[in-house]
Amino acid sequence: MSSVPSTPPWDVHRLPRADDRVFLVTGGNAGIGYFIAEQLSATGAVVVLGSRSPMKAEAARAAIRERVPGARVRTLRLDLADLPSLRTAVDALGSARLDAVVHNAGVALDDPPRRETRDGHELMFGTNHLGHFALTGWLMPLLSAAPAARVVTVGSFAAKTERLDLGDPQSRRDYRPKRTYGRSKLAQMHFALELDRRLSAAGSTVASVVAHPGGALDALTPSRPPVHARTLAARLRGAPAGVLLQGKHAGAWPAVRAVLDPAVRGGQMWGPRVFGLRGRPRPEPVWSHLADTTTAAELWSISYDLTGIDPCGIPG
């Protein structure tokens, strides 16, 4: 009696090889983005760190190369708050194809006053959502040139209790920083799912996936000087939170799996296994308000009007 060998369980510490594939991580110079880039670089892939600060990107590149001998890491100046610059940034990639982009970069403000991008958009909505919306359009020819590319959008629990106000998407009438941040992340996640629906309808080989890190704290994150330094005091303060939360190195796991695992499908959402807060990555049900396709389609139309770009409409 013969048996079909089962697929081995996903091991976050033994990732599959991805030699010569090309991955772009926005905000790859710090936080969860840094650890996504570090982990992907161990697979043999070419990893591009997108950052608005060349100095910080270079520091992150050096830190990865110290941890991962032979890592093939490049840097790319990328400012999501400057929409006209994005086409130039994509041209500077100098690649004939892109196997995945991880939309990770983000701005989070805690206090007023309301700030705007150089294009006149509210800073968090403009950077976190509109910047990635437009960037996807310019990247689509490169993504379409890869055999089975993925757009992986890093969401946030901050979006779980928020709802979009499409009558005031840029918080001009009622600006509350934490709420505006949560809504900007919700807009990103709506976009990711709507993108997959449109790509699928068009017969594209590109898939769009949502991943979220759960509860990821600096105090539980291992040091990666000079990118991140964890003091003994911070480690002791963060220890109790480790029962329910995790460090940013573990927060990277769902996005890394969404990039690499051939079993991942477009339109899925991936997060940590334990209450969606910590642990190894697994698929989880899409939040009920994210399944609202009418809101997602309206947001797409608004985003197109604000950026002048249709992410599915730029031919290769």
C-alpha positions as CSV (number, residue, x, y, z in Angstrom):
1,M,0.0,0.0,0.0
2,S,1.5,3.3,-1.1
3,S,0.9,6.7,0.4
4,V,1.3,10.1,-1.1
5,P,3.9,12.1,0.9
6,S,2.3,15.1,2.7
7,T,3.5,18.6,2.2
8,P,5.9,19.4,5.1
9,P,4.6,22.1,7.4
10,W,5.7,25.6,6.8
11,D,8.8,26.4,8.9
12,V,9.5,30.0,9.4
13,H,13.2,29.2,10.1
14,R,13.7,27.0,7.0
15,L,12.3,29.0,4.1
16,P,12.2,27.6,0.5
17,R,14.8,28.8,-1.9
18,A,13.9,31.7,-4.2
19,D,17.1,32.1,-6.2
20,D,17.2,34.9,-8.7
21,R,13.7,36.0,-8.0
22,V,13.3,39.8,-7.4
23,F,11.4,41.2,-4.4
24,L,10.7,44.8,-3.5
25,V,9.9,45.7,0.1
26,T,8.7,49.2,0.7
27,G,9.9,50.6,4.0
28,G,12.5,47.8,4.0
29,N,14.9,49.9,6.1
30,A,13.2,49.6,9.5
31,G,10.6,47.8,11.6
32,I,8.7,44.9,10.2
33,G,9.8,45.8,6.7
34,Y,13.5,45.3,7.7
35,F,12.7,41.8,9.0
36,I,10.7,40.9,5.9
37,A,13.7,41.9,3.8
38,E,16.2,40.1,6.0
39,Q,14.2,36.9,5.9
40,L,13.6,37.0,2.2
41,S,17.3,37.7,1.5
42,A,18.1,34.3,3.1
43,T,16.3,32.6,0.2
44,G,18.8,33.6,-2.5
45,A,16.4,36.2,-3.9
46,V,17.4,39.7,-4.9
47,V,15.8,42.0,-2.3
48,V,15.3,45.7,-3.0
49,L,14.8,48.0,0.0
50,G,12.5,50.8,-0.9
51,S,13.1,53.8,1.3
52,R,12.8,57.6,1.2
53,S,16.1,57.8,3.1
54,P,19.1,56.5,1.2
55,M,21.2,56.7,4.4
56,K,18.8,54.5,6.4
57,A,18.4,52.1,3.5
58,E,22.2,51.6,3.3
59,A,22.4,51.0,7.0
60,A,19.7,48.3,6.7
61,R,21.5,46.8,3.7
62,A,24.7,46.5,5.7
63,A,22.8,45.0,8.7
64,I,21.3,42.3,6.4
65,R,24.6,41.5,4.7
66,E,26.1,41.0,8.2
67,R,23.4,38.6,9.2
68,V,23.0,36.8,5.9
69,P,26.4,36.1,4.1
70,G,26.1,36.5,0.4
71,A,22.7,38.4,0.6
72,R,21.8,40.1,-2.6
73,V,20.4,43.3,-1.3
74,R,19.9,46.6,-3.2
75,T,18.4,49.9,-2.2
76,L,16.0,52.1,-4.0
77,R,15.0,55.7,-3.2
78,L,11.2,55.5,-2.9
79,D,9.0,58.3,-1.5
80,L,5.4,57.3,-1.4
81,A,4.3,60.8,-0.4
82,D,5.6,62.1,-3.7
83,L,3.4,60.6,-6.4
84,P,5.2,62.1,-9.4
85,S,8.5,60.5,-8.3
86,L,7.2,57.0,-8.3
87,R,7.5,56.4,-12.1
88,T,11.1,57.5,-11.9
89,A,11.7,55.2,-8.9
90,V,10.3,52.2,-10.8
91,D,12.5,53.0,-13.8
92,A,15.5,53.0,-11.5
93,L,14.7,49.4,-10.4
94,G,16.5,48.4,-13.6
95,S,14.7,45.0,-13.7
96,A,12.9,43.2,-16.5
97,R,10.5,41.6,-14.0
98,L,9.4,41.8,-10.4
99,D,8.3,38.6,-8.6
100,A,6.7,40.3,-5.6
101,V,6.2,43.7,-4.0
102,V,5.5,44.0,-0.3
103,H,3.6,47.1,0.5
104,N,4.9,47.7,4.0
105,A,6.0,51.3,4.3
106,G,3.7,53.6,6.3
107,V,3.4,56.8,8.3
108,A,1.7,56.8,11.7
109,L,1.1,60.1,13.5
110,D,-0.1,60.3,17.1
111,D,-0.9,64.0,17.5
112,P,-2.3,66.9,15.5
113,P,-1.9,69.0,13.5
114,R,-3.1,67.4,10.3
115,R,-0.3,67.2,7.7
116,E,-0.3,66.8,3.9
117,T,2.0,65.3,1.3
118,R,3.6,67.5,-1.3
119,D,0.7,66.5,-3.6
120,G,-1.8,68.0,-1.1
121,H,-3.2,64.7,0.3
122,E,-3.5,63.9,4.0
123,L,-0.2,62.5,5.0
124,M,-1.2,59.0,6.2
125,F,-3.9,58.4,3.6
126,G,-1.7,59.8,0.9
127,T,1.4,57.8,1.9
128,N,0.0,54.5,3.2
129,H,-2.8,54.1,0.6
130,L,-2.5,56.4,-2.3
131,G,1.3,56.0,-2.6
132,H,1.0,52.2,-2.8
133,F,-2.1,52.4,-5.1
134,A,-0.1,54.5,-7.6
135,L,3.1,52.5,-7.1
136,T,1.3,49.3,-8.0
137,G,0.2,50.8,-11.3
138,W,3.8,51.7,-12.3
139,L,5.0,48.2,-11.2
140,M,2.3,46.2,-12.9
141,P,4.2,45.7,-16.2
142,L,7.2,44.3,-14.2
143,L,4.8,42.1,-12.1
144,S,3.0,40.9,-15.2
145,A,6.4,39.9,-16.7
146,A,7.0,37.4,-13.9
147,P,5.5,33.9,-14.0
148,A,3.3,34.3,-10.9
149,A,4.0,37.5,-9.2
150,R,2.4,38.7,-5.9
151,V,1.4,42.0,-4.4
152,V,1.5,41.6,-0.6
153,T,-0.1,44.4,1.4
154,V,0.8,44.6,5.1
155,G,-2.4,45.5,7.0
156,S,-2.9,46.3,10.6
157,F,-5.2,45.4,13.5
158,A,-5.7,49.2,13.7
159,A,-8.1,48.8,10.7
160,K,-10.2,46.1,12.4
161,T,-12.5,48.5,14.3
162,E,-12.5,51.3,11.7
163,R,-14.8,52.0,8.8
164,L,-14.1,54.3,5.8
165,D,-15.8,57.6,5.4
166,L,-15.7,57.9,1.6
167,G,-17.4,61.4,1.9
168,D,-14.3,62.6,3.7
169,P,-11.5,60.1,2.8
170,Q,-8.7,62.6,3.7
171,S,-10.1,63.6,7.1
172,R,-10.6,67.3,6.2
173,R,-13.7,67.7,8.4
174,D,-12.8,65.6,11.4
175,Y,-9.1,64.8,11.8
176,R,-8.2,62.4,14.6
177,P,-4.7,60.9,14.1
178,K,-5.2,57.4,15.4
179,R,-8.5,57.0,13.6
180,T,-7.0,58.5,10.4
181,Y,-4.2,56.0,10.6
182,G,-6.5,53.1,11.1
183,R,-8.6,54.2,8.1
184,S,-5.5,54.5,5.9
185,K,-4.6,50.9,6.7
186,L,-8.2,49.8,6.1
187,A,-8.0,51.6,2.7
188,Q,-4.9,49.7,1.9
189,M,-6.5,46.4,2.8
190,H,-9.6,47.2,0.8
191,F,-7.4,48.0,-2.2
192,A,-5.5,44.8,-1.9
193,L,-8.6,42.7,-2.1
194,E,-10.2,44.7,-4.8
195,L,-7.0,44.5,-6.8
196,D,-7.1,40.8,-6.7
197,R,-10.7,40.7,-7.8
198,R,-9.8,42.9,-10.8
199,L,-6.7,41.0,-11.7
200,S,-8.5,37.7,-11.5
201,A,-11.3,39.0,-13.7
202,A,-8.7,40.1,-16.3
203,G,-7.1,36.7,-16.3
204,S,-3.8,38.1,-14.9
205,T,-1.2,35.8,-13.4
206,V,-0.5,38.4,-10.7
207,A,-2.2,37.7,-7.3
208,S,-2.8,40.2,-4.4
209,V,-2.7,39.1,-0.8
210,V,-3.2,40.8,2.6
211,A,-0.9,40.0,5.5
212,H,-0.9,41.5,9.0
213,P,1.7,41.2,11.7
214,G,-0.6,40.8,14.7
215,G,0.8,42.6,17.8
216,A,4.4,43.4,17.1
217,L,6.4,45.4,19.7
218,D,9.9,46.9,19.6
219,A,10.5,45.6,23.1
220,L,10.1,42.0,21.9
221,T,12.2,42.5,18.8
222,P,15.8,41.3,18.7
223,S,18.5,43.9,18.1
224,R,19.8,44.7,14.6
225,P,22.2,47.6,15.1
226,P,22.1,50.2,13.8
227,V,18.6,49.6,12.5
228,H,17.2,48.5,15.9
229,A,18.8,48.3,19.3
230,R,16.9,46.7,22.2
231,T,18.2,47.6,25.7
232,L,18.0,45.3,28.7
233,A,15.5,47.7,30.3
234,A,13.2,47.5,27.3
235,R,13.5,43.8,27.2
236,L,12.5,43.4,30.8
237,R,9.6,45.9,30.3
238,G,8.3,44.0,27.3
239,A,8.6,40.5,28.8
240,P,5.1,40.3,30.2
241,A,3.6,41.3,26.8
242,G,5.3,38.3,25.2
243,V,2.5,36.1,26.5
244,L,0.1,37.6,23.9
245,L,2.3,39.7,21.6
246,Q,5.5,39.2,19.6
247,G,8.5,41.0,18.1
248,K,8.7,42.5,14.7
249,H,10.8,39.7,13.5
250,A,7.8,37.4,14.0
251,G,5.4,40.0,12.8
252,A,7.2,39.6,9.4
253,W,6.3,35.9,9.1
254,P,2.8,36.3,7.5
255,A,4.1,38.6,4.8
256,V,7.1,36.4,4.1
257,R,4.9,33.4,3.7
258,A,2.5,35.3,1.5
259,V,5.5,36.0,-0.8
260,L,7.0,32.6,-0.9
261,D,4.5,29.8,-0.2
262,P,3.1,28.4,-3.5
263,A,-0.1,27.4,-1.6
264,V,-1.0,31.0,-0.9
265,R,-3.9,32.3,-3.1
266,G,-4.9,35.7,-4.2
267,G,-7.6,37.3,-2.1
268,Q,-6.5,35.6,1.1
269,M,-5.6,37.2,4.4
270,W,-2.7,35.8,6.5
271,G,-1.9,36.6,10.1
272,P,-0.4,35.0,13.2
273,R,-1.9,31.8,14.5
274,V,-2.7,32.6,18.1
275,F,-5.7,34.9,18.3
276,G,-4.3,36.8,15.3
277,L,-1.8,38.3,17.6
278,R,1.3,36.1,17.8
279,G,2.7,32.9,16.4
280,R,3.3,31.2,13.1
281,P,1.5,32.4,10.0
282,R,-1.9,31.0,8.9
283,P,-4.7,32.0,6.6
284,E,-7.6,33.6,8.4
285,P,-11.1,34.7,7.4
286,V,-11.3,38.1,5.8
287,W,-12.9,40.5,8.2
288,S,-16.5,41.1,7.5
289,H,-16.2,44.8,6.7
290,L,-13.4,44.0,4.3
291,A,-15.7,41.8,2.3
292,D,-17.8,44.9,1.3
293,T,-17.1,45.0,-2.5
294,T,-19.2,48.2,-3.0
295,T,-17.0,50.2,-0.6
296,A,-13.9,48.8,-2.2
297,A,-15.0,49.7,-5.7
298,E,-15.9,53.3,-4.6
299,L,-12.5,53.6,-2.9
300,W,-10.8,52.5,-6.1
301,S,-12.7,55.2,-8.1
302,I,-11.8,57.9,-5.6
303,S,-8.1,56.7,-5.6
304,Y,-8.0,56.8,-9.3
305,D,-9.4,60.4,-9.4
306,L,-6.8,61.5,-6.8
307,T,-3.8,59.8,-8.4
308,G,-4.7,59.7,-12.1
309,I,-3.5,56.0,-12.2
310,D,-5.4,52.8,-12.6
311,P,-3.2,50.0,-11.1
312,C,-4.7,47.5,-13.6
313,G,-4.5,49.9,-16.6
314,I,-0.8,50.5,-17.3
315,P,0.2,48.0,-20.1
316,G,3.4,46.0,-20.0
